[in-house]
């Protein structure tokens, strides 16, 4: 998930991902999915048969399969039915930059950007609609998905940091054009496993849906073009060798950074899907990936706009001695 959504992806749903809790140990998987998503048992069975549910990386097709405590359940869920999002003023919105045509917000880890079958409430979009009611007009005009009013790009649930949201039709069109033309500059901070030898480099490898595990993305020869640049900021030896990277997106495929780093043998720390479950340094739904800066031309005036979010407090202890001087 960018980690941005690739809106042409035919599997354009949300991903349910969690270790099986003790309360669901020895339970049928169709019942588990139904309980966690609110689906009917019939819909859960249909989801399983489509091959987009895995336990510890193994595709599960039968609803009668029994789950065990600690197994990692991953399911690619269908997008929600047509409808609208209810504004929710209780959702925290951290506005970094406010403009009549757009807003840049700092998303917190664990916050889902827009509703999906796995989470319909308490999303960033619900909070945005309460803070900026004008976003609803974009959906009403048919300019964007009703569940994603103003959303130009997104961040995975476990990724924190800055993203831009359009507030007007002019803002939406201009920002989308810059994203598509790769004129929008996006940098991330990511801590990856092992010592990256080269001081800088580019991972240029196409990404598509994994044929072995449909809930994952993978490098594929027939995938869509994807490039991620990186610069080493610091290397840490203990307790395990890790490297802090500045990462730059030239493209924005789903889970791009996580896939590319895993492909070169340096997965993002604490990433249970593309990394190693043996090295748990953070909460289960939090990996070390932070959207640090955004820069683009104002969609109406053309003036340069830039904003950033410093490394959040929960990640700072993992990089002792790192001084964030900005980019």
C-alpha positions as CSV (number, residue, x, y, z in Angstrom):
1,X,0.0,0.0,0.0
2,X,2.9,3.3,-1.6
3,X,2.2,2.4,-0.9
4,X,-0.3,4.5,-2.8
5,X,-3.3,2.7,-4.2
6,X,-3.1,1.8,-7.9
7,X,-6.7,2.5,-8.8
8,X,-6.5,0.2,-11.9
9,X,-5.9,-2.8,-9.7
10,X,-8.8,-5.2,-10.2
11,X,-8.4,-6.3,-6.5
12,X,-9.2,-2.9,-5.3
13,X,-10.3,-3.8,-1.7
14,X,-8.9,-3.5,1.7
15,X,-6.7,-6.2,3.3
16,X,-7.6,-7.8,6.6
17,X,-4.4,-8.8,8.3
18,X,-4.0,-10.1,11.9
19,X,-2.6,-12.9,14.0
20,X,-5.4,-15.3,15.2
21,X,-6.2,-14.4,18.8
22,X,-6.6,-17.0,21.5
23,X,-10.3,-16.4,21.6
24,X,-10.6,-17.7,18.0
25,X,-8.3,-20.7,18.4
26,X,-9.8,-23.9,16.8
27,X,-12.5,-22.0,15.0
28,X,-13.6,-22.5,11.4
29,X,-12.0,-20.0,9.1
30,X,-15.3,-19.0,7.4
31,X,-16.7,-18.1,10.8
32,X,-13.6,-16.2,11.7
33,X,-13.8,-14.1,8.6
34,X,-17.5,-13.5,9.1
35,X,-17.0,-12.4,12.7
36,X,-14.1,-10.1,11.8
37,X,-15.6,-8.4,8.7
38,X,-19.4,-8.5,9.3
39,X,-19.8,-10.6,6.2
40,X,-22.4,-13.4,6.0
41,X,-21.0,-17.0,6.1
42,X,-22.0,-17.4,2.5
43,X,-20.0,-14.3,1.5
44,X,-17.0,-15.5,3.6
45,X,-17.2,-18.9,1.8
46,X,-17.2,-17.2,-1.6
47,X,-14.2,-15.1,-0.6
48,X,-12.3,-18.2,0.4
49,X,-13.1,-19.9,-2.9
50,X,-11.8,-16.9,-4.8
51,X,-8.3,-17.8,-3.4
52,X,-7.6,-14.5,-1.7
53,X,-7.3,-15.8,1.9
54,X,-4.1,-17.1,3.4
55,X,-2.9,-18.5,6.7
56,X,0.8,-18.1,7.3
57,X,1.2,-17.6,3.6
58,X,-0.8,-20.7,2.5
59,X,-3.9,-20.1,0.4
60,X,-7.0,-21.5,2.1
61,X,-10.0,-22.4,-0.1
62,X,-12.3,-24.3,2.3
63,X,-14.4,-22.7,5.0
64,X,-14.1,-25.8,7.2
65,X,-10.4,-25.2,7.7
66,X,-9.6,-24.7,11.4
67,X,-7.4,-21.8,12.5
68,X,-4.9,-21.9,15.4
69,X,-3.8,-19.1,17.8
70,X,-0.9,-17.1,16.4
71,X,-1.4,-17.9,12.7
72,X,-1.2,-14.9,10.5
73,X,-4.5,-14.4,8.6
74,X,-4.5,-12.3,5.5
75,X,-7.6,-11.7,3.4
76,X,-8.1,-9.4,0.4
77,X,-11.6,-8.0,0.9
78,X,-13.9,-6.7,-1.8
79,X,-14.6,-2.9,-1.8
80,X,-17.7,-1.9,0.1
81,X,-21.0,-1.5,-1.6
82,X,-22.0,1.8,-3.0
83,X,-22.9,4.3,-0.3
84,X,-21.5,7.3,1.6
85,X,-19.2,7.9,4.5
86,X,-20.7,9.4,7.6
87,X,-18.6,12.3,8.9
88,X,-17.0,11.6,12.3
89,X,-15.6,14.6,14.2
90,X,-14.1,12.2,16.8
91,X,-11.5,11.0,14.3
92,X,-8.3,12.9,14.9
93,X,-7.1,14.9,11.9
94,X,-3.6,16.4,12.1
95,X,-3.5,19.1,9.5
96,X,0.0,20.1,8.5
97,X,-0.8,22.5,5.6
98,X,-4.2,23.9,4.8
99,X,-5.2,25.6,1.5
100,X,-8.5,26.4,-0.1
101,X,-7.8,23.7,-2.8
102,X,-6.1,21.0,-0.7
103,X,-4.9,19.9,2.7
104,X,-1.8,18.0,3.7
105,X,-2.4,15.8,6.8
106,X,-0.2,13.7,9.0
107,X,-1.7,10.2,9.1
108,X,-1.0,8.2,12.2
109,X,0.0,4.5,12.1
110,X,-3.0,2.2,12.6
111,X,-5.3,4.7,10.9
112,X,-7.1,3.4,7.8
113,X,-7.5,6.0,5.1
114,X,-10.9,5.0,3.7
115,X,-13.6,2.5,4.4
116,X,-13.3,-1.1,3.3
117,X,-15.1,-4.3,4.0
118,X,-12.8,-4.8,6.9
119,X,-13.3,-1.4,8.5
120,X,-16.2,0.9,7.8
121,X,-15.9,3.3,10.7
122,X,-13.2,5.5,12.3
123,X,-11.4,6.1,9.0
124,X,-9.3,9.1,8.0
125,X,-11.9,10.0,5.4
126,X,-14.7,10.1,8.1
127,X,-12.6,12.6,10.0
128,X,-11.7,14.6,6.9
129,X,-15.4,15.0,5.9
130,X,-16.2,16.3,9.4
131,X,-13.2,18.8,9.2
132,X,-13.7,19.7,5.5
133,X,-17.4,19.2,4.5
134,X,-16.6,20.5,1.0
135,X,-15.1,17.1,0.2
136,X,-18.5,15.6,-0.2
137,X,-19.2,17.8,-3.2
138,X,-16.4,16.0,-5.1
139,X,-18.1,12.7,-4.6
140,X,-21.5,14.2,-5.4
141,X,-20.2,15.5,-8.7
142,X,-18.9,12.0,-9.6
143,X,-15.2,13.1,-9.5
144,X,-14.1,10.4,-7.1
145,X,-15.2,7.3,-5.4
146,X,-17.9,8.1,-2.7
147,X,-15.8,6.2,-0.1
148,X,-12.6,8.2,-1.1
149,X,-13.7,11.9,-1.4
150,X,-10.7,14.0,-2.2
151,X,-8.2,11.2,-1.8
152,X,-5.3,11.6,-4.2
153,X,-3.1,8.9,-2.9
154,X,-3.1,6.8,0.3
155,X,-0.8,5.2,2.8
156,X,-1.1,1.7,4.2
157,X,-2.6,1.3,7.7
158,X,0.8,0.6,9.2
159,X,2.5,3.6,7.5
160,X,2.5,7.0,9.1
161,X,3.2,10.5,7.7
162,X,2.1,13.1,5.2
163,X,-0.4,12.7,2.4
164,X,-2.4,15.3,0.4
165,X,-6.2,15.5,0.1
166,X,-7.9,17.6,-2.6
167,X,-10.7,19.9,-1.5
168,X,-11.9,21.3,-4.9
169,X,-12.3,20.0,-8.4
170,X,-9.3,22.1,-9.6
171,X,-7.2,20.8,-6.7
172,X,-8.1,17.2,-7.4
173,X,-7.4,17.4,-11.2
174,X,-4.1,19.2,-10.7
175,X,-2.8,16.9,-8.0
176,X,-3.8,13.8,-9.8
177,X,-2.0,15.0,-12.9
178,X,1.2,15.6,-10.9
179,X,0.9,12.2,-9.4
180,X,0.4,10.5,-12.7
181,X,3.3,12.5,-14.4
182,X,5.6,11.8,-11.4
183,X,6.0,15.5,-10.7
184,X,4.9,15.0,-7.1
185,X,8.0,14.4,-4.9
186,X,7.5,11.9,-2.0
187,X,10.2,10.8,0.4
188,X,9.9,8.2,3.2
189,X,12.0,7.1,6.1
190,X,12.3,3.3,6.3
191,X,14.3,1.0,8.6
192,X,15.2,-2.2,6.9
193,X,16.7,-5.5,8.0
194,X,20.4,-6.0,7.5
195,X,23.1,-3.6,6.4
196,X,22.5,-2.2,2.9
197,X,26.0,-2.1,1.4
198,X,25.6,0.6,-1.3
199,X,25.3,4.2,-0.1
200,X,22.5,4.8,-2.6
201,X,20.7,2.9,-5.4
202,X,17.5,2.4,-7.3
203,X,15.3,-0.7,-7.3
204,X,13.7,-0.8,-10.8
205,X,11.4,-3.8,-10.9
206,X,7.8,-4.1,-12.1
207,X,5.1,-5.0,-9.6
208,X,1.9,-7.0,-9.9
209,X,-0.4,-9.2,-8.0
210,X,1.4,-12.4,-6.8
211,X,0.2,-15.5,-8.6
212,X,1.1,-17.7,-5.7
213,X,-0.4,-15.6,-2.9
214,X,-3.1,-13.2,-4.3
215,X,-3.2,-11.2,-1.1
216,X,0.3,-10.0,-1.8
217,X,2.1,-7.9,-4.4
218,X,5.3,-9.2,-6.0
219,X,7.9,-8.4,-8.6
220,X,6.7,-9.8,-11.9
221,X,8.0,-9.5,-15.4
222,X,4.5,-8.6,-16.6
223,X,3.8,-6.2,-13.7
224,X,3.5,-2.4,-13.9
225,X,6.6,-0.2,-14.0
226,X,7.9,0.6,-10.5
227,X,11.1,2.4,-9.3
228,X,12.2,3.2,-5.7
229,X,15.3,5.2,-5.0
230,X,17.2,4.9,-1.7
231,X,20.0,6.6,0.3
232,X,21.6,5.2,3.4
233,X,21.2,7.5,6.4
234,X,22.7,5.3,9.1
235,X,23.5,1.7,9.9
236,X,22.9,0.1,13.3
237,X,24.6,-3.1,14.5
238,X,22.7,-4.1,17.6
239,X,20.6,-5.9,18.7
240,X,20.3,-6.9,15.0
241,X,21.9,-5.2,11.9
242,X,19.5,-2.7,10.4
243,X,19.8,0.3,8.0
244,X,17.8,3.5,8.0
245,X,17.0,4.7,4.5
246,X,15.7,7.7,2.8
247,X,13.4,6.4,0.2
248,X,12.0,8.2,-2.9
249,X,9.1,7.1,-5.0
250,X,9.3,7.5,-8.8
251,X,6.1,5.5,-9.1
252,X,3.4,4.6,-6.7
253,X,2.4,1.0,-6.9
254,X,0.6,-0.8,-4.1
255,X,3.0,-1.8,-1.4
256,X,5.9,-0.6,-3.6
257,X,8.5,0.2,-1.0
258,X,7.7,-3.0,1.0
259,X,7.9,-5.2,-2.0
260,X,11.1,-3.7,-3.4
261,X,13.0,-3.7,-0.1
262,X,12.0,-7.3,0.4
263,X,13.1,-8.2,-3.1
264,X,16.6,-7.0,-2.5
265,X,16.9,-8.9,0.8
266,X,16.3,-5.9,3.1
267,X,12.6,-6.0,4.1
268,X,11.1,-3.2,6.2
269,X,11.5,-3.9,9.9
270,X,8.5,-5.5,11.5
271,X,6.7,-6.0,8.2
272,X,4.8,-9.4,8.7
273,X,3.8,-9.6,5.1
274,X,7.0,-8.9,3.2
275,X,9.5,-9.4,6.0
276,X,10.3,-11.8,8.8
277,X,8.0,-12.5,11.7
278,X,10.9,-13.5,13.9
279,X,12.0,-9.9,14.4
280,X,9.2,-8.2,16.2
281,X,10.2,-4.7,17.4
282,X,6.9,-2.9,17.2
283,X,3.2,-3.5,17.5
284,X,1.9,-6.1,15.1
285,X,0.2,-3.6,12.8
286,X,3.1,-1.1,12.7
287,X,6.2,-1.4,10.6
288,X,9.0,1.1,10.3
289,X,7.8,3.2,7.3
290,X,7.1,6.9,7.5
291,X,6.0,9.3,4.8
292,X,8.5,12.1,5.6
293,X,7.9,14.8,2.9
294,X,5.7,15.9,0.1
295,X,6.4,18.5,-2.5
296,X,4.5,19.6,-5.6
297,X,3.3,22.6,-7.6
298,X,0.2,24.3,-6.3
299,X,-2.6,23.0,-8.5
300,X,-3.9,26.5,-9.2
301,X,-1.1,29.0,-8.7
302,X,1.8,26.8,-9.7
303,X,3.8,27.9,-6.7
304,X,5.9,25.2,-5.0
305,X,4.4,23.6,-1.9
306,X,6.3,21.4,0.5
307,X,5.4,19.9,3.8
308,X,6.8,17.2,6.1
309,X,6.3,15.2,9.2
310,X,9.2,14.3,11.6
311,X,9.8,10.8,12.7
312,X,7.0,9.9,15.2
313,X,7.9,9.1,18.8
314,X,7.3,5.4,18.6
315,X,9.9,5.0,15.9
316,X,12.6,7.3,17.3
317,X,14.0,4.7,19.9
318,X,14.8,2.3,17.1
319,X,17.3,4.7,15.5
320,X,19.3,6.0,18.4
321,X,21.5,8.9,17.5
322,X,19.6,9.8,14.3
323,X,19.2,13.5,13.8
324,X,16.5,14.4,11.3
325,X,17.7,17.5,9.6
326,X,14.9,17.4,7.0
327,X,15.2,16.8,3.3
